[in-house]
Amino acid sequence: MGLDILLGLQWGDEGKGKVVDVLTPKYDIIARFQGGPNAGHTLEFDGIKHILHIIPSGIFHADKVNIIGNGVVIDPVIFRKEVNGLLEMNVDPKRNLFISKKAHLILPTHKLMDMALENQKGERKIGSTLKGIGPTYTDKTARVGLRVLDLFTPNFVQKYKKLTDSHRDILDKMSFKYEDTLHQMEKEFVESIELLTQFRVIDNEYELYEGLKEGKSILAEGAQGTLLDVEFGSYPFVTSSSTVAAGAYTGLGLNPSHQGRVIGIVKAYCTRVGSGPFPTELFDQDGEKMRKQGFEFGSTTGRPRRCGWLDLVALKYAVMINGVTEIVLTKADVLTGFKTVKICTQYEINGEITDRFPADSEAPIQPQYRSFEGWDEDITKIKKYEQLPEQLKQIVNFIEQETGVKVSIVSVGPDRDETLIR
């Protein structure tokens, strides 16, 4: 058995949570490998909608092990709210959730620094979720961060004070007012770490290696999307972690010799939250229709998502970077009712046609489109791929031809039952 990796191929919000939930019965272990509460993985089943931010999307399957890996950053306050939400649904995560000792902690001052730094950028804001993700990964890289294992040391309070005092110095120099807010935030933080310490903490690298030795199957769950990767995304409008397949190995402590399938999730169109380039973004009625039909509002921030046509230049780049072996096409139902469906096949940059995704996030891109006939049939109740409208199957075939990768699953609705496996 190998390590299968599931990740997003766009700017996040591709529907990873639902797909992980659908695929979980085939695996023994589900492991999140990066990101933090800036993620929002939405699952729907039995008439219930639930959003997970930190806990892996396999948590609803009691017989499966779920692991929060070392590459994840954890906000204890949001973690507690997430656990309480699961308990209200009669799901007890303590039975099958394990947390890496090496996962870093998001402190209240990390969130305040996130707000202060974003405010300071003015028009150059990157659209941060203000969850403290960036400052936490900065401290991790600077080798001053606090990890889950620090919660179990006798001098945790001293470590906490030393780090937060340095944060307060920075906030004071930025003239950012925080005292009243910080007091309440720290109260919630203290209450929340008590719950966090009740979970089983592990050396996830050893546990996963042992699992592989025993023939267990592992699905690595990514957050955000390839185009938000700190190395290969549209920098600087990116997240602070490695969202690509390579990040699964550092984020879980495994090596590439265990690689199995790389499952890439892509919407039938594109969306983006926050700032940054978006070549196929629509500002017309089509864009508004996508947003309305797709309920395109951030599951973490609630912000309206920017919407646009599917971008094959970006998609082929993501397929190449990740070594994608199969594609899952989600939210195909959202395009129902469009007279014409467009797909960007190339870029025009400074008068030259290219099929390469540019490193320069300010490149003046003019997308070149191919148009396809749309469909009006409601596809949400269809149970077999063969029953889909020919127009949609033509689009699927085109994606396969252009990327060289099979579309193995087509999602035709938000519920786990509205999934067509080919």
Residue pairs with C-beta under 8 A, 6 or more apart in sequence:
1 212
1 215
1 216
1 217
1 218
1 260
2 212
2 217
2 218
2 258
2 259
2 260
2 261
3 208
3 212
3 218
3 220
3 248
3 252
3 254
3 258
3 259
3 260
4 27
4 217
4 218
4 219
4 220
4 260
4 261
4 262
4 263
5 219
5 220
5 222
5 245
5 248
5 259
5 260
5 261
5 262
5 263
5 322
6 16
6 19
6 20
6 23
6 219
6 220
6 221
6 222
6 263
6 265
7 16
7 222
7 225
7 226
7 243
7 244
7 245
7 248
7 262
7 263
7 264
7 265
7 322
8 14
8 16
8 222
8 223
8 224
8 225
8 226
8 243
8 264
8 265
8 266
9 225
9 226
9 227
9 264
9 265
9 266
9 315
9 318
9 319
9 322
9 324
9 327
10 225
10 226
10 227
10 266
10 267
10 270
10 271
10 272
10 311
10 314
10 315
10 318
11 224
11 225
11 227
11 228
11 270
11 271
11 272
11 273
11 276
11 278
12 39
12 223
12 224
12 225
12 228
12 272
12 273
13 40
13 225
13 267
13 271
13 273
13 296
13 298
13 299
13 305
14 225
14 265
14 266
14 267
14 330
15 42
15 265
15 267
15 328
15 330
15 331
15 411
16 41
16 57
16 221
16 222
16 223
16 265
17 40
17 41
17 42
17 43
17 51
17 52
17 57
18 41
18 42
18 43
18 44
18 57
18 330
18 411
18 414
18 416
18 419
19 263
19 265
19 328
19 330
19 409
19 411
19 419
20 30
20 41
20 56
20 57
20 58
20 219
20 221
21 43
21 45
21 57
21 58
21 60
21 61
21 416
22 409
22 416
22 419
23 219
23 263
24 30
24 57
24 58
24 60
24 61
24 64
24 219
25 61
26 217
26 219
27 58
27 64
27 217
27 218
27 219
28 64
28 65
28 211
28 216
28 217
28 218
29 64
29 65
29 66
29 67
29 208
29 211
29 216
29 217
29 218
29 219
30 56
30 57
30 58
30 59
30 64
30 65
30 66
30 67
30 218
30 219
30 221
31 56
31 66
31 67
31 68
31 69
31 204
31 208
31 218
31 219
31 220
31 221
31 252
32 54
32 55
32 56
32 67
32 68
32 69
32 72
32 220
32 221
32 222
32 223
33 69
33 71
33 72
33 220
33 221
33 222
33 247
33 248
33 251
33 252
34 69
34 71
34 72
34 222
34 223
34 241
34 242
34 243
34 247
34 248
34 251
35 71
35 72
35 73
35 133
35 222
35 223
35 224
35 239
35 241
35 243
36 53
36 54
36 72
36 73
36 74
36 75
36 106
36 131
36 132
36 133
36 136
36 223
37 53
37 54
37 75
37 78
37 106
37 129
37 131
37 133
37 300
38 53
38 129
38 131
38 133
38 223
38 224
38 239
38 300
39 52
39 53
39 54
39 223
39 224
39 300
40 51
40 52
40 53
40 298
40 299
40 300
41 51
41 52
41 53
41 57
41 221
41 223
41 299
42 49
42 50
42 51
42 52
42 299
42 414
43 49
43 50
43 51
43 52
43 57
43 60
43 416
44 50
44 414
44 415
44 416
45 60
45 415
45 416
45 417
48 89
49 414
50 60
50 85
50 86
50 89
51 299
51 300
52 59
52 82
53 78
53 82
53 300
54 68
54 72
54 74
54 75
54 78
54 79
54 82
55 66
55 68
55 79
55 82
55 83
55 86
55 93
55 97
56 66
56 67
56 68
56 97
56 221
57 221
58 64
58 66
58 219
58 221
59 66
59 86
59 91
59 93
59 96
59 97
60 91
62 91
62 95
62 96
63 96
64 96
65 96
65 98
65 211
66 93
66 96
66 97
66 98
67 97
67 98
67 99
67 100
67 202
67 204
67 207
67 208
67 252
68 74
68 97
68 98
68 99
68 100
68 103
69 100
69 103
69 204
69 220
69 251
69 252
69 253
70 100
70 101
70 102
70 103
70 204
70 205
70 251
70 252
70 253
71 103
71 241
71 242
71 247
71 250
71 251
71 252
72 100
72 103
72 104
72 251
73 103
73 104
73 105
73 106
73 132
73 133
73 136
73 137
73 140
73 241
74 99
74 103
74 104
74 105
74 106
74 148
74 196
75 105
75 106
75 111
75 131
75 132
76 105
76 106
76 189
76 192
76 193
76 195
76 196
77 185
77 188
77 189
77 192
78 131
79 192
79 195
79 196
80 191
80 192
80 195
80 196
83 93
83 195
86 92
86 93
93 199
94 198
94 199
94 200
97 199
97 200
98 199
98 200
98 201
98 202
98 204
98 207
99 148
99 196
99 199
99 200
99 201
99 202
100 148
100 201
100 202
100 203
100 204
101 147
101 148
101 149
101 201
101 202
101 203
101 204
102 147
102 148
102 149
102 203
102 204
103 147
103 148
104 136
104 137
104 139
104 140
104 145
104 146
104 147
104 148
105 136
105 145
105 146
105 147
105 148
105 150
105 151
106 131
106 132
106 133
106 136
107 132
107 136
107 146
107 160
107 163
107 164
107 167
107 189
108 164
108 182
108 185
108 186
108 188
108 189
109 135
109 163
109 164
109 167
109 168
109 171
109 178
109 182
110 132
110 135
110 136
110 139
110 167
111 130
111 131
111 132
111 135
111 185
112 132
112 167
112 171
112 176
112 178
112 181
112 182
112 185
113 132
113 135
113 167
113 170
113 171
114 128
114 130
114 131
114 132
114 133
114 134
114 135
115 130
115 176
116 170
116 171
116 174
116 176
117 128
117 134
117 135
118 125
118 126
118 128
118 130
119 176
120 174
125 274
125 275
126 236
126 237
126 238
126 274
126 275
126 276
127 237
127 273
127 274
127 275
127 276
128 134
128 274
129 274
129 298
129 300
129 301
131 300
133 239
133 240
133 241
134 240
135 167
136 145
136 240
137 240
137 241
138 240
139 145
139 146
139 163
144 163
144 166
145 163
146 156
146 159
146 160
146 163
148 196
148 201
149 201
150 156
150 159
151 193
151 196
151 197
152 197
152 201
153 159
168 178
171 178
204 252
204 253
205 252
205 253
205 254
206 253
208 218
208 252
208 253
208 254
209 253
209 254
211 218
212 218
212 254
212 258
220 248
220 251
220 252
222 243
222 244
222 247
222 248
223 241
223 243
224 239
224 241
224 243
225 243
225 318
226 232
226 233
226 243
226 244
226 264
226 317
226 318
226 321
226 322
227 233
227 234
227 314
227 318
228 234
228 237
228 238
228 239
228 243
229 238
229 239
229 242
229 243
229 244
229 247
229 321
230 238
230 239
230 240
230 241
230 242
230 243
231 242
231 244
232 244
232 321
233 239
233 243
234 276
234 277
234 361
235 359
235 361
236 361
237 274
237 275
237 276
237 277
237 361
238 276
241 247
241 251
242 250
242 251
244 321
244 322
245 259
245 262
245 321
245 322
245 323
248 254
249 255
249 256
259 323
261 325
261 326
262 322
262 323
262 324
262 325
262 326
263 324
263 325
263 326
263 327
263 328
263 408
264 318
264 319
264 322
264 324
264 326
264 327
264 328
264 405
265 327
265 328
265 330
266 310
266 315
266 318
266 327
266 328
266 329
266 330
267 310
267 329
267 330
267 331
267 334
268 310
268 329
268 330
268 331
268 332
268 334
268 335
268 395
269 290
269 294
269 307
269 308
269 309
269 310
269 331
269 334
269 335
270 278
270 280
270 281
270 307
270 308
270 309
270 310
270 311
270 314
271 290
271 294
271 296
271 305
271 306
271 307
271 308
272 278
272 281
272 305
272 306
272 308
273 298
273 301
273 303
273 305
273 306
274 303
276 361
277 361
277 362
277 363
277 365
278 306
278 308
279 308
279 311
279 313
279 314
279 344
279 347
279 365
279 367
280 308
280 309
280 310
280 311
280 342
280 344
280 367
281 287
281 306
281 307
281 308
282 290
282 307
282 308
282 309
286 338
287 306
287 307
287 308
288 307
289 337
289 338
290 296
290 307
290 308
290 334
290 335
291 297
291 304
291 305
291 307
293 334
293 336
293 337
294 307
294 331
294 334
296 304
296 305
296 307
297 303
297 304
297 305
298 304
298 305
309 341
309 342
309 343
309 344
309 367
309 369
310 342
310 343
310 344
310 399
311 343
311 344
311 367
312 343
312 344
312 345
312 399
312 402
312 403
313 344
313 345
313 346
313 347
313 354
313 355
313 356
313 357
313 367
314 357
315 399
315 403
316 355
316 402
316 403
317 356
317 357
318 324
319 327
319 403
319 404
319 405
324 403
324 405
325 405
326 405
326 406
326 407
326 408
326 409
327 399
327 400
327 403
327 405
327 406
327 407
327 408
328 407
328 408
328 409
328 410
328 411
329 396
329 399
329 407
329 409
329 410
329 411
330 411
331 411
332 379
332 388
332 392
332 410
332 411
332 412
333 378
333 379
333 380
333 411
333 412
333 413
333 418
335 341
335 374
335 375
335 392
336 374
336 375
336 376
336 377
336 378
336 379
337 374
337 376
338 374
339 373
339 374
340 371
340 372
340 373
340 374
341 371
341 372
341 373
341 374
341 391
341 395
342 369
342 370
342 371
342 372
343 369
343 370
343 372
343 395
343 398
343 399
344 367
344 368
344 369
345 355
345 368
345 369
345 370
345 402
346 353
346 354
346 355
346 367
346 368
347 353
347 354
347 355
347 356
347 358
347 365
347 366
347 367
347 368
348 354
348 365
348 366
348 367
348 368
349 358
349 363
349 364
349 365
349 366
350 364
353 368
358 365
370 398
372 391
372 394
372 395
372 398
373 391
373 394
374 391
375 389
375 391
375 392
377 389
379 388
379 389
379 392
379 412
380 412
380 413
380 418
382 388
382 412
382 420
383 420
384 420
385 393
385 410
385 420
385 422
388 410
388 412
388 420
392 410
396 407
396 410
399 407
400 406
400 407
406 422
407 422
408 421
408 422
409 419
409 420
409 421
409 422
410 419
410 420
410 422
411 418
411 419
411 420
412 418
412 419
412 420
